[in-house]
Amino acid sequence: MVEIRIRNTCTKTTDPYGRPYKVVLKNKHPPAELFKQLGNPSNGDTKSFTLKILQELYPPSHPPVTPPNCFPLTQEPQITKNEIKRILKKAPTKKAPGFDAIDYNVLKEVNNSFPEILHTFYNKCYQLHCFPEPLKKRIIVLLRKDGKEVDKIKSYRPVTLLPTIGKVLEQILLRRLNHTLKKKNILHHNQIGFREGRSTDDAIHQLVERIQDAKNKKLHTMRTHRSKAKSYCSSSPHEIPTLDCHHQLKVSTEKSTTILISRLVSGNRVKWDNQIIKRSTSLKYLGVIIDNKLNWVDHLINMKTKLTHFHQKITRIAGTNWGLNKDLRRRLYKTVAEWMILHGDEAWAYPLSARQLKAIEFNSEEVSA
């Protein structure tokens, strides 16, 4: 009886990302169940346990640093109604709101009916050089990482929900800052993160180009993936001491790896605090697995595994004669499976052998069927 109800629900759904999709792919847990999984006693203090989670996941806070007044402040023009309107027009309507329960739909209606409210508020914040404290108040939701133990606090990724009113103010400031940086050509050309028109694909492509160039010149290349407390970074070995000492970062040698791209059977050992960092034949960089032969076999195998798991989960909500219709499955393929395949393709997709192309095409057809 339960199975029939589930099948009927899947068949009647019109949203490819609705409840059936979330049930099989998102692995969401209600807060009460989450506290139970993390070892909170049934009669314990929920607030104290929540603080314990936050202390474990977030570094201790420090008082804000007041920057030196090195340059004279320039008078910026007032925030215009068109600025606010443009940002709200592009704002996602299905994003969860903050503690005030005001989502982007409400904010859009307020601005359409009474544009002076937000216009006056944002300009007052701008004039006073103030970001109101209530707009920094947030809700933190914990999502378990794939394949991680349910009873470990560090197995959960915190997602922060902020008030939408504050997020619009952030976008106004960010756009003005980016405009100034671009106009005065301040940012370094290698700065990729948090830049419009740049993505992780650019960073992956740059790294692979450097490795391939060194390989063509018959140079020996070693890449180190450093794992730090609540942070990850990849660098050349000679950059590690300078970066970590300057920023006072703690390196986890157990989770760090090095990869040697060379014809040498064994290269130099990399040590940190007198501990040898383990050597690997491949490492993951921004979601792409780079192997020491640059033939992308490990990445393609990993991609095939992920697509197979995705297909298996979709079959739980889409059978031959029931569940999601072909149009919805096709949308899931175009927006989820295809994105999984094409991530970082600028670096690894050329040139592929006929066998590699056949493997990708086979899995793509299987998922979209």
ABEGO torsion letter per residue (X at the ends): XAAAAAAAAAAABABAABAAAAAAAAGBBBAAAAAAAAGBBAABBAAAAAAAAAAAABBBBBBBBBBBBABBBBBBBBBBAAAAAAAAAABBAABBBBAAGBBAAAAAAAAAABAAAAAAAAAAAAAAGBBBAAAABBBBBBBBBBGBBAABAAABBBBBBBBAAAAAAAAAAAAAAAAAAAAAGABBAABABGBBGBBAAAAAAAAAAAAAAAAAAGBBBBBBBBBBBGBBBBBBAAAAAAAAAAAGBBBBAAABBBBBBBABABBBBBBBGGBBBBBBABBBBGGBBBBAAGAGAAAAAAAAAAAAAAAAAAAAABBAABEBBAAAAAAAAAAAAAAAAABGAAAAAOBBBAAAAAAAAAAAAAAAX
